[in-house]
Amino acid sequence: MPKIDLTISISVILALCAIVSPIITCIINNIHQTKIRKLELKRQEYVETIIHQREFFENYLKHAGRCIYYADTDALKDYGEHYYSALMYAPEDLKSDMIEANRLMLNDQWNDASVIIEKLSTKIHTIPQTK
């Protein structure tokens, strides 16, 4: 039976652990960092989407208010540009109110349109915001 020198065996085992341990640590760390980066990218995309949508709604409300209180050709033109962009991003529960407000504005029923725009403003405020 061959003799096993305990000092050499322990030295070989420690050498193998010293080589394998950093490799395993690196692999686990890379997997973790990849998951974290994917989450960061998803969050960034979400925030940019919300900000983009809010800009459309803010412009819509700004120009709708401008039309209601002072309807000149420039105000109507700007409102028309932003109305359809905001309508595209609007959730279904807002679209009917936006369409109704637009119809009233086109028929010069500014007071009725103002009431609907005020309701829209509070509804738009509840659309998901950045956290």
URQUIBEL-V77204 format. One record per residue. N is the residue number from 1. RES is the residue in one small letter. NEAR is the number of other ideal C-beta (glycine too) atoms within 8 Angstrom. Layout:
n=<N/N>
res=<RES/RES>
near=<NEAR/NEAR>
This chain:
n=<1/2/3/4/5/6/7/8/9/10/11/12/13/14/15/16/17/18/19/20/21/22/23/24/25/26/27/28/29/30/31/32/33/34/35/36/37/38/39/40/41/42/43/44/45/46/47/48/49/50/51/52/53/54/55/56/57/58/59/60/61/62/63/64/65/66/67/68/69/70/71/72/73/74/75/76/77/78/79/80/81/82/83/84/85/86/87/88/89/90/91/92/93/94/95/96/97/98/99/100/101/102/103/104/105/106/107/108/109/110/111/112/113/114/115/116/117/118/119/120/121/122/123/124/125/126/127/128/129/130/131>
res=<m/p/k/i/d/l/t/i/s/i/s/v/i/l/a/l/c/a/i/v/s/p/i/i/t/c/i/i/n/n/i/h/q/t/k/i/r/k/l/e/l/k/r/q/e/y/v/e/t/i/i/h/q/r/e/f/f/e/n/y/l/k/h/a/g/r/c/i/y/y/a/d/t/d/a/l/k/d/y/g/e/h/y/y/s/a/l/m/y/a/p/e/d/l/k/s/d/m/i/e/a/n/r/l/m/l/n/d/q/w/n/d/a/s/v/i/i/e/k/l/s/t/k/i/h/t/i/p/q/t/k>
near=<2/3/4/6/6/6/6/8/9/8/8/8/8/8/8/8/8/8/8/8/8/8/8/8/8/8/8/8/8/8/8/8/8/8/8/8/8/8/8/8/8/8/8/8/8/8/9/8/8/11/9/8/10/10/8/13/13/8/11/14/12/9/14/14/9/11/13/11/5/6/9/6/5/6/12/10/8/10/14/8/9/13/13/8/11/13/10/7/8/10/6/6/7/11/10/8/12/14/9/9/13/9/8/12/15/6/6/6/8/11/6/8/13/9/8/12/13/8/9/13/9/8/11/10/6/5/10/3/6/5/2>
